[in-house]
């Protein structure tokens, strides 16, 4: 089986037709039919045209069992960059070996759940079980109904620190949030009177589960909230549901499973923004601000009066 880093061979969602039913999409392919050389670890016909210094298209996974033998690895993908490689034990149960943290890595959990990728491993085990019809998507998500989406962030900008005034108010200096201290950030579920999301920010605690029940301020307005605070924090149940149903934007049939169809793009306008972004981590956690990207405007030619 081949997993391609540039995108999925086929995307699938729990409850949809199992990926192995899409025989026209995913087939068993012999290395020899691809011109693959085990000694060189390259796809020879294509690699030669890429040049000697290019990275190989095909990569062998080196995971082995207790006897030193390579075991069969299975692939399951939700969308590009959201996938898992797993093996089956003697009872046919999935054991994740390698998985993507894309879209999940920003979340924090109690220390005991974060050790050795514990909670992500458990989630991917559940996702595979849902894909194979062992549990429903609803049952999978409900396991996380009493947990919240919490992220850790460092106070690195004067603007953010000023917005913490309401949290620091009446606190002794030793207990105030200072520049370069950690804070905890939630994902919004409610909107304010200005129709903007109420984005919770609260004091850092190692007991992650307590964060949604602390007083917090709204990142967008600086307003302090102290009552029923957990109602403003998105639950992991909701986050995982969105994760599993994340549409693959590069394809026309983004919400489908199986064979993907490329989306055709038509250029209406060219806007030069470059690859750099300001406050990238803050943007990922708190949303796009008006100054997130640097825009390069075309040069203006001034026409003056001539004699």
Secondary structure, 3 states (H helix, E strand, C coil): CCCCCCCCCEECCCCCCCHHHCCCCCCCCCHHHHCEECCCCEEHHHHHHHCCCCCCCCCCCCCECCCCCECCCEEEEEECCEEEEEEECCCCCEEEEEECCCCCCCCCCCHHHHHHHHHHHHHHHHHHHHHCCCCCHHHHHHCCCCCECEEEEECCCHHHHHHCHHHHCCCCHHHCCCCCCEEEEECECCECCCCCECCEEEECCCCHHHHHHCCEEECCCCCEECCCHHHHECEHHHHHHHHHCCCCCCECCCCCCEECCECCCCCCCCCECCCCECCHHHHHHHCCCCCCECCECCCCCCCCCCC
